[in-house]
């Protein structure tokens, strides 16, 4: 009996120990899981709702690489073409809402301002070359541009250098062209000497055919509208503030437009039959010295058969119109692409999202993706020569972005009323060039058309 009791006691003790071990193992497993979950939560996660389908593949690869480097989960969802606003409205209401989304400018910000976190204290914002193009509200920064484009008067350095070397040239360097008065004097003198310069005209044809006139009714019109908005301190995110314009700088618009059409490769009456391809071919073949267009035009220039313009011979001049104080004016630089961080997301997810974007635009591996895979002109000072685009006009946009004491003109055309407004404006410009409309007629089309189309949009 004693032996039996001793054995039973030994077995009981062993079972108790085993139960204790089992209990310990069982409780330690959830504890470990809880610790891991807490660690993952502290790290946060990223959900980026992407706007452009053509960049989905690149973004998916970028997200995968960043996750493998950091352990942070990055999800990229790409909206189908034309459905972004609709999908953002649907996704933003979910518990697992996007932490990074995109807006197209002040108007887009006005629609989503309740979800936009202040990014003024971020490292990413500190590296922005031209902080004036960020979306701001008071002292806060709520949208950071992640790609920029620029446009102005593209000029052929070689032809301009040939002119400045002539006796009696108005300027000795392109650097001396700092306002409309100087630009006008140079252009008209070059036009008078076009035979000696072996060109057909200073400016390429001002293409005014239907559908080809966007460079004037939108891009050129942006400059006088910018000066009017600036003069009157207009809040671009306020639809009431942009409900109408007076076209106060319409005469200044006319200054540059007249300079284009009167010092061109062809007569103003023929401009209705000219296309953008025609004008870019004239520039590429050295038949003219200047053309208004953007950095995207270099591909057109270099692709023309018989192109004579070398990469080092193209650069931008500002589109001076004769506005007061324009000597500090730069080219038109802007974007319709801004990153916003969802201010309603958790603090951890907001920080994870900011960290992801910071890596993309400041880390060598991230920046290589931006330039080579996404094909962006990135507006940040972190992009050195090794990660800058090779396109010479894209490089010049970056140079203008970082130029001291220069006020580059933002893209205020993002608040233009409608395509109908632009089309009517372009048609009026063609009739003016052909002599069948007066400038007062054009002015009326702009002022009345803006007001009508804004009212139609408001319902």
TORTI-336963 format. One record per atom (N, C-alpha, C): residue in three letters; x, y, z. Coordinates in steps of 0.1 Angstrom, whole numbers, plus 5000, padded with zeros to 4 digits. Each point is the difference from the previous one (the first is absolute). Example, Ala and Ser with C-alpha at 12.3 -4.5 7.8 and 13.67 -1.06 7.14 Angstrom:
# residues 2
ALA513249435078ALA499150125000ALA500950125000SER499650114993SER500950115000SER499250115008
END
This chain:
# residues 459
UNK500849885000UNK499250125000UNK500950125000UNK501150005009UNK500950125000UNK500650024986UNK500449894994UNK500650014987UNK499050064990UNK498849955001UNK499050054991UNK499750155002UNK499950045013UNK499750145003UNK501250094995UNK501249955002UNK501250084995UNK500050014985UNK499649894993UNK500050014986UNK498950094995UNK498849995007UNK498950094996UNK500450155002UNK500650035011UNK500550135003UNK501050054990UNK500949924996UNK500950034990UNK499450034986UNK499049924997UNK499350024987UNK499250135001UNK499350025011UNK499350135002UNK500850124998UNK501250005006UNK500950114999UNK500550024985UNK500249894994UNK500550004986UNK498950064991UNK498749965003UNK498950054992UNK499850155002UNK500250045013UNK499950145004UNK501050094992UNK501249945000UNK501150074993UNK499750014985UNK499549894995UNK499750004985UNK498950104997UNK499050005009UNK498950104998UNK500550145001UNK500950025010UNK500650135001UNK500850044988UNK500749914994UNK500750034988UNK499150024988UNK498949925000UNK499050024989UNK499450145001UNK499750045013UNK499350125002UNK500950124996UNK501349995003UNK501050104997UNK500250014985UNK500049894993UNK500250014986UNK498850064993UNK498849965005UNK498850054994UNK499850155002UNK500450065012UNK499950145002UNK501150084993UNK501249944998UNK501050074994UNK499850024985UNK499349914993UNK499850024986UNK499150124997UNK498850025007UNK499350124997UNK500850125004UNK500850005010UNK500750115004UNK501050044989UNK500649904994UNK500950034989UNK499350064989UNK498849954997UNK499250054989UNK499650145002UNK499650035013UNK499650135004UNK501150104998UNK501249965004UNK501250084999UNK500350034985UNK499949904992UNK500250024986UNK499050094994UNK498749995003UNK499050084995UNK500250155004UNK500450025013UNK500350135005UNK501250064992UNK501049924997UNK501250054993UNK499550044986UNK499249924993UNK499550034987UNK499250125000UNK499250025010UNK499150125001UNK500950125002UNK501049995008UNK500950125002UNK500750044987UNK500349904991UNK500650024988UNK499050074990UNK498849975001UNK499050054991UNK500049934987UNK499150044992UNK499949944986UNK499650114990UNK500149974987UNK499850104990UNK499049954990UNK499050084997UNK499049974989UNK500050124991UNK500649984988UNK500150114990UNK498949974989UNK499150104998UNK499049994989UNK500650084989UNK500449934989UNK500750064989UNK499150054989UNK500350114994UNK499250064990UNK500249954986UNK501249974996UNK500349974986UNK500349854998UNK499149934992UNK500149864997UNK501349964994UNK500650094991UNK501249974993UNK501249995009UNK499950045013UNK501150005009UNK499849895011UNK498949924999UNK499749905010UNK501149905001UNK500549954989UNK501049895001UNK501350055007UNK500450124997UNK501250065007UNK499750025015UNK498950055003UNK499650025015UNK500049875007UNK499449894994UNK500049875006UNK501449955004UNK500950024990UNK501449955002UNK500650085011UNK499850135000UNK500550095011UNK499549965013UNK498749985001UNK499449965013UNK500649875005UNK500249904992UNK500649875004UNK501450025005UNK500850084993UNK501450035004UNK500050075013UNK499250105002UNK500050075013UNK499649915012UNK499049924997UNK499649905011UNK501149915004UNK500749954990UNK501149905003UNK501150075007UNK500250134998UNK501150075006UNK499650045015UNK498850035002UNK499650065013UNK499049915008UNK499449914994UNK499049925007UNK498650075001UNK499950114994UNK498850085001UNK499149954988UNK498849975003UNK499049964989UNK499650124992UNK500249994987UNK499650114991UNK499149944989UNK498850055000UNK498949964990UNK499850114991UNK500149974987UNK499750094989UNK498749964993UNK499050084999UNK498849984993UNK499950104989UNK499849964988UNK500050104988UNK498650014995UNK499450125000UNK498750024995UNK500049994984UNK498949954995UNK499849994985UNK500050144995UNK500450024987UNK500050134994UNK498650075001UNK500150125005UNK498850085001UNK499149975012UNK500549925009UNK499149965012UNK500650045013UNK501150085000UNK500750025012UNK499250065011UNK499350124997UNK499250065010UNK499049915006UNK499349934991UNK499049915005UNK500549895009UNK501249944996UNK500649905009UNK500550065013UNK500650125000UNK500450065012UNK498950025010UNK498850054994UNK498950025009UNK499549875006UNK500149894993UNK499649875005UNK501049955010UNK501350014997UNK501149945009UNK500250085013UNK499950144999UNK500350085011UNK499049985012UNK498849944997UNK499149985011UNK500249875007UNK500949914995UNK500249875006UNK501050015012UNK499949905008UNK500949995012UNK501450004995UNK500349924990UNK501449994995UNK500050104988UNK500050135002UNK500050104990UNK501450034995UNK500150054988UNK501350044995UNK500750105009UNK501349985002UNK500850095008UNK500750104991UNK500249974988UNK500550094990UNK499050014988UNK499650124997UNK499250024988UNK500550134992UNK499450024989UNK500450114991UNK498950104998UNK500450134999UNK499050104995UNK500750074989UNK499150074992UNK500650074987UNK500350145002UNK499950065012UNK500350145002UNK499150065010UNK499950135001UNK499250075010UNK498549964999UNK499549974989UNK498649964999UNK499849865006UNK500949914997UNK500049875006UNK500250005015UNK500850095004UNK500350015015UNK498750055007UNK499350104993UNK498850055006UNK498949895003UNK500049904991UNK499149895001UNK500449905011UNK501349995003UNK500549905009UNK500850055012UNK499850135002UNK500850075011UNK499849945014UNK498849945002UNK499849945013UNK500849885003UNK500649944989UNK500849885002UNK501550024998UNK500450134998UNK501450034997UNK500750045012UNK501149925003UNK500950045012UNK500950114996UNK500550075010UNK500950114998UNK501449944999UNK500750034989UNK501349944997UNK501150105001UNK499750115005UNK501050115001UNK501349975007UNK499949915010UNK501149965008UNK500849884995UNK499649944989UNK500649884995UNK501450034993UNK500849905000UNK501350004993UNK499850014985UNK498949944995UNK499750004986UNK499850144995UNK499150075008UNK499750144996UNK501350095001UNK500849985009UNK501350085001UNK500849994988UNK499949894993UNK500949984988UNK499350054987UNK498850055001UNK499350054988UNK500750124994UNK500450004987UNK500850114995UNK499250135000UNK498850004995UNK499250124999UNK498749985009UNK500150055012UNK498949985010UNK498750074997UNK500150104990UNK498850074997UNK499049914992UNK500549894995UNK499049924992UNK499349895008UNK500450005013UNK499249905009UNK498650065002UNK499149915005UNK498750055003UNK500050045015UNK499850135002UNK500050055014UNK498750065004UNK499850015013UNK498850055006UNK500450075013UNK500150135000UNK500550065012UNK501549975001UNK500449955012UNK501449975002UNK500349854997UNK498949934996UNK500149854998UNK500349974986UNK500649884998UNK500349944987UNK499249874998UNK499149994991UNK499149895000UNK500149914987UNK500850054990UNK500349924988UNK501450034995UNK500749894998UNK501450024995UNK500149954986UNK500550084991UNK500149964986UNK501149894999UNK499749894992UNK501049904999UNK500549984986UNK499550084991UNK500650014986UNK499650134995UNK500950064992UNK499750134994UNK500350004985UNK499450104994UNK500250024986UNK500250154998UNK500650054990UNK500150144998UNK499950044985UNK499650124998UNK499950054986UNK500350155000UNK500450044988UNK500450144998UNK500450014985UNK500850104997UNK500550014986UNK501349924999UNK499949904992UNK501249924997UNK500850074989UNK501350025003UNK500850074990UNK501249924996UNK500450024988UNK501249944994UNK501250085004UNK500849955009UNK501250085005UNK501050034988UNK500149914991UNK501050024989UNK499550124991UNK498750014997UNK499550114992UNK500150135007UNK499649995013UNK500050135008UNK501550055002UNK500949905001UNK501450045002UNK500550074987UNK499549954988UNK500450064987UNK499550145000UNK498850025005UNK499450145000UNK500850095009UNK500249955012UNK500750095010UNK501450044996UNK500649924991UNK501450034995UNK499950114989UNK498950034995UNK499850104989UNK500350145005UNK500550084991UNK500150145003UNK498650065002UNK499950085011UNK498750075003UNK498949915006UNK500449885004UNK499049915007UNK499550075013UNK498749985002UNK499450065012UNK500649955013UNK500349885001UNK500749945012UNK501249924996UNK500849985009UNK501249924998UNK499949865006UNK498949975007UNK499849875006UNK498549985003UNK499649885000UNK498649975004UNK499750045014UNK501050015008UNK499850045014UNK499550145002UNK500250084989UNK499550145000UNK498550014997UNK499449894996UNK498550014997UNK499349975013UNK499650115006UNK499449995014UNK498650065001UNK499550054989UNK498650055000UNK499550004985UNK498750044999UNK499450004987UNK500650104991UNK500350125005UNK500650104991UNK501349964993UNK500849935008UNK501349954994UNK499749884990UNK499149915004UNK499649894992UNK499550054986UNK499150105001UNK499450064988UNK501150064991UNK500950075006UNK501050074992UNK501049904993UNK500349895007UNK500849894995UNK499349934988UNK498849965003UNK499249934990UNK499950084987UNK499650125001UNK499750084988UNK501350034993UNK501150015007UNK501350024993UNK500549884993UNK499749885007UNK500449874994UNK499149984987UNK498750045001UNK499249984988UNK500450084988UNK500550125003UNK500550094990UNK501349944994UNK500749925007UNK501349944996UNK499949854997UNK498749954998UNK499849864998UNK500849944989UNK500250074989UNK500749954988UNK501549975004UNK500550105007UNK501449995005UNK500249885010UNK498949975007UNK500049895010UNK499649874994UNK499650004987UNK499649884993UNK498849945006UNK499050085005UNK498849955005UNK498850064992UNK498849935001UNK498850054994UNK499350105008UNK500249995013UNK499450095010UNK500549975013UNK499850105010UNK500549975013UNK499249895007UNK498750014999UNK499149915007UNK499549894990UNK499849885005UNK499449904992UNK498550044998UNK499349934991UNK498650044998UNK499249985013UNK499150105002UNK499149995012UNK498849924996UNK500149875002UNK499049914995UNK498650035007UNK499150044992UNK498650045005UNK498949914994UNK500449894994UNK498949914996UNK499249945012UNK498849974998UNK499249955011UNK500649875006UNK500250005013UNK500649895007UNK501550025001UNK500650104993UNK501450025000UNK500450135007UNK498950075006UNK500250135005UNK500250015015UNK500249885006UNK500150005015UNK501250085005UNK501050014992UNK501250085004UNK499750155003UNK498950054994UNK499750145001UNK498850025009UNK498949934998UNK498850025008UNK500149945014UNK501049925003UNK500349955013UNK501350045005UNK501149964993UNK501350025006UNK500450155000UNK499850074988UNK500450145000UNK499050085009UNK498749965000UNK499050075008UNK500349995015UNK500749895004UNK500449985014UNK500750125006UNK500950074991UNK500850105006UNK499250135004UNK499150054991UNK499350125004UNK499049965012UNK499449885000UNK499149965010UNK500849995014UNK501249954999UNK500850005012UNK500350145006UNK500350094991UNK500250145005UNK498850065006UNK498849974994UNK498750055005UNK499749945014UNK500249875001UNK499749935013UNK501050055011UNK501250024996UNK501150055009UNK499650145005UNK499750094991UNK499750145003UNK498850005010UNK499049924998UNK498850005008UNK500049905012UNK501149945002UNK500149905011UNK498949895000UNK499849954988UNK498949904999UNK500449865005UNK499049955008UNK500249875006UNK499549904989UNK501049924994UNK499649914989UNK499149885004UNK500049985013UNK499249895005UNK498550045003UNK499850134999UNK498750065002UNK499250024987UNK499049924997UNK499350004987UNK499350144998UNK499650065011UNK499450134999UNK501050114995UNK501249985005UNK501150104997UNK500449994986UNK499949884993UNK500449994986UNK498749994991UNK498950045005UNK498849994992UNK500050094988UNK500850115000UNK500150084988UNK501450085000UNK500450044989UNK501250084999UNK499750134991UNK500850095001UNK499950134993UNK501050004988UNK500849904999UNK501149994990UNK500850135000UNK500450045012UNK500750135003UNK501350014992UNK500649884997UNK501350004993UNK499849954986UNK498850024995UNK499749964986UNK500950074990UNK500250135002UNK500950074991UNK501449955000UNK500549965011UNK501349945001UNK500049864993UNK498949925001UNK499949884992UNK500250034985UNK499350114996UNK500150044986UNK501450044996UNK500750065009UNK501450044997UNK500849884995UNK500049895008UNK500849884996UNK499449934988UNK498749995000UNK499349934989UNK500350074987UNK500050135000UNK500350084987UNK501449984996UNK500949995010UNK501449984997UNK500249864993UNK499349905005UNK500149874994UNK499550014985UNK498850054998UNK499449984987UNK500650104989UNK500650115005UNK500550104991UNK501549984997UNK500649915006UNK501549974998UNK500249854999UNK499249944991UNK499949864998UNK500549954987UNK500049874998UNK500449944988UNK498950014989UNK498850045004UNK498950014990UNK499150125004UNK499250044991UNK499050115002UNK499049965010UNK499550105008UNK498949975010UNK498849934994UNK499650044987UNK498849944994UNK500149854997UNK501249955001UNK500249854997UNK500049925012UNK499950065012UNK500349925012UNK498949905003UNK498850024995UNK498949905002UNK500349864994UNK501050004991UNK500349874994UNK501349945005UNK500650065010UNK501249955006UNK499849925012UNK500849895001UNK499949915012UNK501250025009UNK499949945012UNK501250005009UNK501149934994UNK499749894993UNK501149924993UNK500750094990UNK499350084993UNK500650104990UNK500950095007UNK499650065011UNK500850105007UNK501349935006UNK499849885005UNK501249935006UNK501049964989UNK499549964989UNK500849974989UNK500850124995UNK499450114999UNK500750134996UNK501150035010UNK499849985013UNK501050025010UNK501149904998UNK499749874999UNK501049894999UNK500950024988UNK499450054989UNK500850024988UNK500850134999UNK499950085011UNK500850125000UNK499450114992UNK498749994996UNK499350104992UNK499550125009UNK500149995013UNK499650115009UNK500949995012UNK499950105009UNK500950005011UNK499249985013UNK498750015000UNK499249995012UNK498749934998UNK499449945011UNK498749944999UNK499549995014UNK498850035003UNK499449985013UNK499649855002UNK500549945010UNK499649865003UNK500749965013UNK499749875004UNK500549955012UNK501249904999UNK500449955012UNK501249915000UNK499749874992UNK498749974999UNK499649884993UNK500350014985UNK500350124995UNK500250024986UNK501349954995UNK501049985009UNK501349964995UNK499949864992UNK499149915005UNK499849884993UNK499550024985UNK499250114999UNK499550034986UNK501150064992UNK500850095006UNK501150064993UNK501149904995UNK500449915010UNK501049904996UNK499549904991UNK498749984999UNK499549894992UNK499750044985UNK500250134997UNK499750054987UNK501249964990UNK499649944989UNK501049964990UNK500850124995UNK501349995001UNK500850124995UNK500250105011UNK499749975013UNK500150095011UNK501550055001UNK500150145001UNK501350065001UNK500350065013UNK499149985010UNK500150075013UNK500649905010UNK501250035005UNK500749915009UNK499450025014UNK500149905009UNK499550015014UNK500550125007UNK501350044998UNK500650115007UNK499550134995UNK499350004989UNK499650134994UNK498550045003UNK499349935009UNK498750045003UNK499950045015UNK499250105003UNK499850055013UNK498750095000UNK499650045012UNK498850085002UNK500250145002UNK499250094995UNK499850145004UNK498650015007UNK499950095009UNK498650025006UNK499150074989UNK498749985002UNK499050064992UNK499650145005UNK500950094998UNK499750145004UNK498950064993UNK499150075007UNK498850064993UNK500050165002UNK500950055009UNK499950145003UNK499350045012UNK499949905009UNK499450035013UNK500950075010UNK499550085009UNK500950075009UNK500749905009UNK501350035002UNK500849915009UNK500449874994UNK500049984986UNK500249874994UNK501549974999UNK500950095004UNK501449974998UNK500549895009UNK499249965010UNK500449885008UNK499249884995UNK499350014989UNK499149894996UNK500949894994UNK499549875003UNK500749894994UNK499049934990UNK500249884997UNK499249934991UNK498749945007UNK499149944993UNK498849955006UNK500349855005UNK500049985013UNK500349875005UNK498949965009UNK499549884998UNK498949955009UNK499849864998UNK498849965005UNK499649864999UNK498649995004UNK499449894996UNK498749965005UNK500049875009UNK501249985006UNK500349885007UNK500650035014UNK499249995010UNK500450035014UNK499749885009UNK501049975009UNK499849905010UNK499350065012UNK499149935006UNK499450045012UNK500049885010UNK500150035012UNK500049895011UNK498750015007UNK499349895001UNK498749995007UNK500150045015UNK499650115003UNK500150055014UNK499149925010UNK499149924995UNK499149925008UNK500549865002UNK501149974994UNK500749875002UNK500750005014UNK500349895005UNK500749995013UNK501450084998UNK500550045012UNK501350085000UNK501149914994UNK499949875003UNK501049904996UNK500049994984UNK498849994995UNK499849984986UNK500450134992UNK499750125006UNK500450124994UNK501550014999UNK500749975011UNK501450005001UNK500649904990UNK499549884999UNK500549904991UNK499850054986UNK499050074997UNK499750054986UNK501050114997UNK500250095009UNK501050114998UNK501449944998UNK500349905008UNK501349934999UNK500249944987UNK499049944995UNK500049934986UNK500350114989UNK499350115001UNK500250104990UNK501350065001UNK500550025012UNK501350065003UNK501149914994UNK499949875002UNK500949904994UNK500050014985UNK498850014994UNK499950004986UNK500750124993UNK500050125007UNK500550124994UNK501350055007UNK500649925009UNK501350055006UNK501049895000UNK499649875000UNK500949895000UNK500449974985UNK501349964999UNK500549974986UNK499249904993UNK499649895006UNK499249894994UNK498750064996UNK499350075009UNK498750064997UNK500150104989UNK500950095000UNK500150104990UNK500349944986UNK500749895000UNK500349934987UNK498749954994UNK499149955008UNK498749964996UNK499250124994UNK500050115007UNK499350124996UNK500450044986UNK501350014998UNK500550054987UNK499849904989UNK500549875003UNK500149904989UNK498749924998UNK499349975011UNK498849924998UNK498750084999UNK499950115008UNK498850085000UNK500150114989UNK501350044997UNK500350104989UNK499650145004UNK500250035013UNK499650135006UNK501150104999UNK499650134998UNK501050115004UNK499650035014UNK500849965010UNK499750015014UNK500550145005UNK499150075007UNK500350145004UNK500750015013UNK501049915003UNK500750005013UNK501550024998UNK500650065010UNK501550034999UNK500849885003UNK499449895003UNK500849875002UNK500449944987UNK499450044989UNK500349934988UNK501350064993UNK501149935002UNK501350054994UNK500049964985UNK501250034994UNK500149974986UNK499949864996UNK500349915010UNK499949854997UNK498549954999UNK499150085005UNK498649964999UNK499150104994UNK500650104993UNK499250104992UNK499649944987UNK498950054994UNK499749954986UNK501050054990UNK500249934990UNK501050034990UNK499550114990UNK498750014999UNK499350104991UNK500550145003UNK500650074991UNK500550145003UNK498950105004UNK498849994995UNK499050095004UNK499549975014UNK499949875004UNK499749965013UNK501050055010UNK501349994996UNK501150055009UNK499950155001UNK499550074990UNK499950155001UNK498850035009UNK498949925000UNK498950025010UNK500550005014UNK500949905003UNK500549985013UNK500950125004UNK500850054990UNK500850115002UNK499250135004UNK498950024992UNK499150115003UNK499449985014UNK499749885004UNK499349985013UNK500950045011UNK501349984999UNK500950045011UNK500750134998UNK499550084990UNK500750134998UNK499650105010UNK501050075006UNK499850095011UNK499350134994UNK499350075009UNK499350134996UNK499249994987UNK499349894999UNK499249974988UNK498649965004UNK499050064994UNK498649965003UNK499549924988UNK500149875001UNK499449924989UNK498550015000UNK499449994989UNK498550024999UNK499449875002UNK499149995010UNK499349875003UNK498949974990UNK499549884999UNK499049964991UNK498650045005UNK499750124998UNK498650045004UNK498949964990UNK500549954989UNK498949954990UNK499349885005UNK500449945011UNK499249895006UNK498650055005UNK499850135001UNK498750055004UNK499250064989UNK500549984987UNK499350054989UNK498649935000UNK499050074995UNK498649955002UNK499749864993UNK500449994987UNK499649884993UNK500749994987UNK499949894993UNK500649984987UNK499250094990UNK498750025002UNK499250094991UNK500650145001UNK500350055012UNK500650135001UNK501350014992UNK500849905001UNK501350004993UNK499850004985UNK499149914996UNK499749994985UNK499550134994UNK499150075007UNK499550134996UNK501150115000UNK500849995010UNK501150105000UNK501049984989UNK500349874997UNK500949974989UNK499450044986UNK498749984999UNK499350044987UNK500150154998UNK499850075011UNK500150155000UNK501450054996UNK501049935005UNK501450044997UNK500249984985UNK499549894994UNK500249974986UNK499350114992UNK498850045004UNK499350114992UNK500750135002UNK500650025011UNK500850125002UNK501250004991UNK500749894999UNK501249994992UNK499750014985UNK498849964996UNK499550014986UNK499450144997UNK499850085011UNK499550134998UNK498550024999UNK499349895005UNK498550015000UNK499450035013UNK500950015011UNK499650045013UNK500950105005UNK499550105008UNK500950095007UNK500549945013UNK501050075006UNK500449955013UNK498950025011UNK499250104998UNK498950025010UNK499049894999UNK499949944988UNK499149884998UNK500649895008UNK501349984999UNK500749895007UNK499850015015UNK500250135004UNK499950035015UNK498649965005UNK499050034992UNK498649975004UNK499849855001UNK500549934990UNK499949855000UNK500649945013UNK501150055004UNK500749955012UNK499250035012UNK499650135002UNK499450045013UNK498649945001UNK499250014989UNK498649945001UNK500149855000UNK500949944992UNK500049865000UNK500449945013UNK501050065007UNK500449955013UNK498950005009UNK499350115001UNK498950015010UNK498849904997UNK499749994987UNK498949914996UNK500449855003UNK501249964997UNK500449865002UNK500249975014UNK500550095008UNK500149985015UNK498649985006UNK499050084995UNK498749995005UNK499449874996UNK500249954988UNK499549874996UNK500649895008UNK501350015003UNK500649905008UNK499449995014UNK499650125005UNK499550005014UNK498649965000UNK499349984988UNK498749955000UNK499050115003
END
